[in-house]
């Protein structure tokens, strides 16, 4: 049932939940999801710095922000952009992280009502996020790692777990159950 939380229909404060059960408003979900996505985006970059750069020596530390540009537009575009590839890659990274965060926040109240723990949901969300994003990358171009390689798959799932678990914990803390 749609009711006004604070404001008019169409406002970000418009409640899409059942106020009798204390559902968070759309605005609360958007804020929690955006913050969770931002936290997850920073944590996954820390993971990539430690694992991809430090342990596996897959790229230089400076390569992390521009990596998204190459995956989305190809290496030729990434190289032609010079320093702009860092800005565009950072923008891509954080915009998609926020979008995935909002997606989780929109689902979280229903998951909580069913007694599903946030970290458990985050583990499955990581797998779904990695698959969806990398299928999209594969469809966009051919300049990407072999996504059928088990090492790439496991590494991708691991990195995305480091994205979704902090995301889920932030969302869970920002959208507590109300009675």
N, C-alpha and C positions, 0 to 999 in steps of 0.2 A: 504494500500500500504506500503510495507516495504522499508525503506530508511536507509541510514547510518546517524546516529546522530553524532557519533564520533568514528571512528574505522571501523573494518571489520565485515561482516556478521558473526554471532556467538559470537561476543563480547557482554558483558553485556550492552554496550552502544548502541547496535543495536536497532533502533526504531521500535516498533511494531505498532505505531500509524500513523495517517495521519498528516504529518508535516504541511500541509496547514491549519489544524485546531488546531495546537499547542498541539498535544497529547504528554503526557510525554513518555519518553523512558522506556524501560523495566528496565533498571538500576534504574531509578528514582522510578518506582513502587516498585521494590524489596526493595530499601532502605526505602521508606516511609512505606511499609507494615511491614518490620522488626522492625522499630522503633515504629510504632503503636502497633504492637503485644507485644513488650517489655513493653511499657507504660501500655497497657491493662492488661498484666500479673501481673504487680506490683499493679495496682489498684484493681484487683480482689482479690489479697492476702490481701490487706488492708481491703476490704469489709469482707472477710472471718474472719480476725482477729477481727474485730468489731462485726460482727453478729454471726458467728458460734462459736467463742471462747468467746467473751465478753458477748453477749446478750443471746445466746441459750445454751452455755456451752456444745457444741457437741464434742469438742476435746480440748486438750491443744494447746497453741500457737505453740509449737514445732511440733505438728502433721500436720500442714498445708503442709510443704514441702514434707513430706514422704507420704502424702495421695495419690498422683498420683501413687506411687509405688504399694501400696496396691490395688488400683482400677484396675490397669493394670495386675499385676502379682499375686495378692491374698495376703491375710494377712500372710500366712505361709512364703512366699518368703520375704515379707516386714520385718517380724520379724527376719528371718535368715540372712538378710543383715546387721542388726545392723545399725551403722552409715551410711553405704553405701546407705541405703534407702533414706536418706535425699538428697544425691548427685544425685541419679538416679531420685528421684521424682522431684527435682528441674530441672534437665535436661529435663525430660518429659514435665513438665509444660511450660518451656520457649521455647522448640522446637516446641511444638504444638501451642503455642501462636503466635510465629513468623509465622508459616505456615498459621494460620487463618488470621493474619495480612496481609500477602502477598496476600492471596485469596481476601480479601476485597480491597486491593490496585489495584489489577488487574481488579476488577469490577467497581471501583469508577469512572473512566472517563466516562464510558457508563451511569452510574446512574446520574452523574452530567449533562451530555448532555440532559437527559430526564427530568431534573428539580427536581430530587429527592434529598431531603435534607439528609445530611450524618447521622444526628442523627436518622431520621426516618428509613433509611436503616439499621442502627445499631440495632434498636429494633428487626427487623425481622431477622437480621443476628444472634443475640443472641439466638433466639429460634432455628434457624436452627443449629447453632453450638452446642447447648446443646443436641438437639435430635441426631444429627449425632455422637457426641462423646459418648453419653451414650448408644446408640444402639451398638456401637463398644465395649464399656466396657462390656455390657451385653452379647455380643456374645463371648468375650474373656474369660469370667469366670462367676462364680456365686457369687462372693464375692463383692457385691455392695448393696447399699440401694434399696428399692423397688421403681423402677422408674415409677411405676403406681400409687404410693401414691400422691395425690394432693399436700400435703405439700412439698414433695420432688420436684415435678414438679415446683411449684411456686417458691420455694427457689432456684432451679437450674436456672430458667429463670431470677430471680432477680440478682443472682450473675453474670450471663453471660451478663446481661445488663451493669453491672459495668465493664465488660471486653470490650464489643464492642463499647460502646459510646466513651470512651477515645481513643480507637483504631481508630474509624472513624474520630474523630476530628483531630487527629494527621495526618492521611492520607489526609484529606481534606486540612489541612494547608500546607502540604508538596507537594501536587499535585494541585496547584491552576489552575484555568482556564486561558488559554493563548489565546490571539487573535492577 
